[in-house]
Amino acid sequence: MATVCKKKNFSLKVLSRNPDNYKRETKLDIHRAPQNPEAYLHPFALDREYQRALNATKLERVFAKPFLCGLEGHKDSIEVLAKFPTRLAHILSAASDGEIRLWDLSTKKCVSSVVAHHGLVHGLCSHRTGQYFISCGQDANIKFWGCSEEGQISPDPLKTLLTKQVYQCVDHHEKEDIFVTCGQSLDVWIGDRSQPLQSYKWGLDSMHYVRFNRIETHLVAAAADDRSIMLYDTRGSSAVQKLIMKMKTNAISWNPMQAFVFTAACDDYNLYTYDVRNLRMATNKHEDHIAAVMDVDYAPTGKEFVTAGYDKCVRIFNAVEGHSRDIYTTKRMQRVNHVLWSMDNKYILSGSDEMSIRLWKAKASEKLGVMKPREKTAFNTTEVLKKTFKDYPEIRRISRHRHVPKMIYHHKQEMRDIKESQKRKESNRRFHSKPGAVPFQPERKKQVVEVKD
């Protein structure tokens, strides 16, 4: 602001500025830099932003070190992992020798263990309050185990249910004291009863996987040995729908944010996301594995999920994309049987055949711990820049590049050749046939054989 000083015939113009606009409040603050946002003053702004995005993408790959630690102690291959809905640091694991261990992720140590079953532990789940957990095994028993806040497992089961069949999986209701098991039939139990409240069966084949919906809590999805996925409502007396696929489904996971959406892990190396309201066509097909997909688990946000493969790797998918955004593997890791995404959306756990549980970061290059405000602002800025320029060839090439084992690399090439050959064969058959004799069929619809109501 200019002021005029007048004294007789003498005048002087003086510039007067507010010190608050350019001075620091304390010596610990950063110096304020004057900026003019006019576009004509910054002709190379886009070039600078592109270079910043390129540098950020390179640094992301430099700092991508997802593996944190291995939890060792089991004497046989890991069959099942389970998390507590009310605890972040504790997880449960069960092995093929019947031993169940409780781990503290903050200390990376086993807190307590118990030999729960004679033989394989097929199913493991926590009560909604976390006060106890339920296990079922090869010995045809369902056992309830007490669990303290410190992580100590009771040496003897609180209750044991002797059953007439071997149950393959168990899951607990989100809000009520109800749990469900599957085997030759799907049984619904109430905590204080020794007999199932309700039993469901559709056909002669047994079921090997079952999961409660976390939003529509009375809805249950089960995978059967006859390549089918069955939907049940625990308030009814029969199944709601049955989806028959070309290949067997190994695992199912409900989206925790979308009530009608679930993802199925199949033996054809792919995963399929379905909407319960229209099972005749998958909403998405997720591919990249080179062997059967053994397990799948959603992130608490519902935007991503993690998969376990027979091809000795763990992959992370965006829920709306068809290809994985990242792959985790180590030299010693064998077939991955089970995966978990932690409740704080920060970590991933995998259990594999070589008796080890591995802890990974959900984002490979993420810095763990508290971030300073300026550091957080810089991180958010680079994330926006990477998202803006993600389709540029150089940035896309760097962000997608991964070092994978030779076996995965060559099998991926082989699968690509097989897929191209199949497309070429179908195109030739359509070209040399009568118009309409070989119809076009979407990839998301090829897997569905039949839907029964």
Secondary structure, DSSP 8 states (H G I E B T S, - for coil): -EEEEEETTEEEEEE---GGGTS-SSTTS---------GGG-TTHHHHHHHHHHHHHHHHHHT---EEEEEE--SS-EEEEEE-TT-SSEEEEEETTSEEEEEETTTTEEEEEEE--SS-EEEEEE-TTSSEEEEEETTSEEEEEEB-TT--B-SS-SEEEE-SS---EEEE-SSSSEEEEESSSEEEEETT-SS-SEEE--SS--EEEEEE-SSSTTEEEEEETTSEEEEEETTSSSEEEEEEESS-EEEEEE-SS-TTEEEEEETTSEEEEEETTBTTS-SEEEE--SS-EEEEEE-TTSSEEEEEETTS-EEEEETT-SSEEEEE--SS---EEEEEE-TTSSEEEEEETTSEEEEEESSTT---S---HHHHHHHHHHHHHHHHTTTSHHHHHHHH-----HHHHHHHHHHHHHHHHHHHHHHHHHHTS-TTSS----HHHHTEEEEE-
